[in-house]
Amino acid sequence: MNVKFKIVWSQSAYQDLANIIQYIAEESPSNAKKILGKIKKAVSDLYHPPHRGRFVPELQDQGVLLYRELVIPPWRVMYRVTEDTVLVLSLIDSRQNVEDILLKKLINLKL
């Protein structure tokens, strides 16, 4: 049975993507457009099978296995899979300290 998952971007992940593309566009609008297409295509392909992404290593080391990631060098797309949905949670530049970025996001999380 081929279950197709719905892809949903969180506001935080959408803002991460917008910030990355805006930054790249300052130097090269054409490169920004190409990268945007590459990221969106890779994420949209998670509709089947979404479990192909690896567990987030920094969280896996702590025993947290709820989150997966798709690596699109140099970015890491972090997501969670539910029954029928892939929730894209964050888009992080892997050249930065991921643990610091996640902690900052958690501290600034608005409930």
Wavefront OBJ file of the C-alpha trace (Angstrom):
o trace
v 0.000 0.000 0.000
v 1.448 3.354 -1.032
v 0.518 5.838 1.668
v 1.208 9.409 0.641
v 1.969 11.789 3.448
v 0.895 15.415 3.541
v 3.808 17.875 3.861
v 3.232 20.756 6.313
v 5.795 23.498 6.968
v 5.819 25.024 10.443
v 5.993 28.797 10.618
v 9.503 28.500 12.049
v 10.727 26.292 9.185
v 9.105 28.555 6.613
v 10.873 31.551 8.193
v 14.178 29.647 8.196
v 13.761 28.994 4.465
v 12.841 32.619 3.759
v 15.890 33.867 5.687
v 18.244 31.529 3.825
v 16.875 32.448 0.410
v 16.896 36.172 1.204
v 20.523 35.971 2.335
v 21.590 34.109 -0.813
v 19.567 36.441 -3.049
v 21.584 39.432 -1.841
v 24.580 37.961 -3.666
v 22.885 36.030 -6.451
v 19.127 36.057 -7.103
v 19.474 33.298 -9.710
v 21.361 31.064 -7.265
v 18.728 31.750 -4.597
v 15.994 30.658 -6.999
v 17.901 27.472 -7.860
v 18.491 26.613 -4.183
v 14.866 27.339 -3.291
v 13.751 24.902 -5.969
v 16.219 22.265 -4.780
v 15.088 22.508 -1.144
v 11.376 22.572 -1.963
v 11.728 19.570 -4.304
v 13.658 17.510 -1.749
v 11.120 18.267 0.978
v 8.097 17.654 -1.246
v 9.571 14.246 -2.114
v 9.168 13.241 1.543
v 5.511 12.452 0.842
v 6.644 8.869 0.177
v 8.500 7.370 2.044
v 9.146 9.983 4.754
v 11.071 7.648 7.059
v 14.074 7.617 4.727
v 15.598 10.591 6.525
v 18.023 9.799 9.291
v 17.395 10.438 12.961
v 18.838 13.781 14.084
v 22.219 12.640 15.502
v 22.378 15.251 18.282
v 18.943 14.195 19.501
v 19.489 10.490 18.902
v 22.506 10.676 21.238
v 20.039 11.799 23.925
v 17.598 8.984 23.141
v 15.150 11.212 21.237
v 13.937 9.363 18.154
v 10.892 11.461 17.220
v 12.711 13.680 14.753
v 14.341 12.956 11.440
v 16.320 15.041 9.042
v 16.990 15.307 5.384
v 20.426 16.617 4.496
v 20.599 18.970 1.530
v 24.194 20.193 1.866
v 24.906 22.473 3.642
v 21.389 22.517 5.146
v 19.544 20.103 7.363
v 15.761 19.900 7.173
v 14.380 18.609 10.464
v 10.939 17.047 10.513
v 8.590 14.759 12.385
v 6.408 12.056 10.871
v 2.893 11.415 12.196
v 0.225 9.033 10.900
v -0.297 10.877 7.620
v 1.748 14.068 7.872
v 5.355 15.167 7.579
v 5.745 18.274 9.725
v 8.785 20.281 8.642
v 10.094 21.882 11.822
v 13.345 23.608 10.975
v 15.880 24.316 8.278
v 19.375 24.722 9.725
v 22.744 25.529 8.197
v 24.912 22.542 9.123
v 28.019 24.728 9.240
v 26.689 26.228 12.459
v 26.372 24.590 15.871
v 23.071 22.749 15.586
v 22.643 22.272 19.328
v 22.924 26.037 19.928
v 20.429 26.763 17.143
v 17.894 24.262 18.516
v 18.265 25.607 22.045
v 17.744 29.177 20.809
v 14.634 28.092 18.896
v 13.212 26.381 21.977
v 13.872 29.424 24.147
v 12.169 31.729 21.632
v 9.239 29.372 21.007
v 5.921 31.179 21.334
v 3.092 29.003 22.601
l 1 2 3 4 5 6 7 8 9 10 11 12 13 14 15 16 17 18 19 20 21 22 23 24 25 26 27 28 29 30 31 32 33 34 35 36 37 38 39 40 41 42 43 44 45 46 47 48 49 50 51 52 53 54 55 56 57 58 59 60 61 62 63 64 65 66 67 68 69 70 71 72 73 74 75 76 77 78 79 80 81 82 83 84 85 86 87 88 89 90 91 92 93 94 95 96 97 98 99 100 101 102 103 104 105 106 107 108 109 110 111
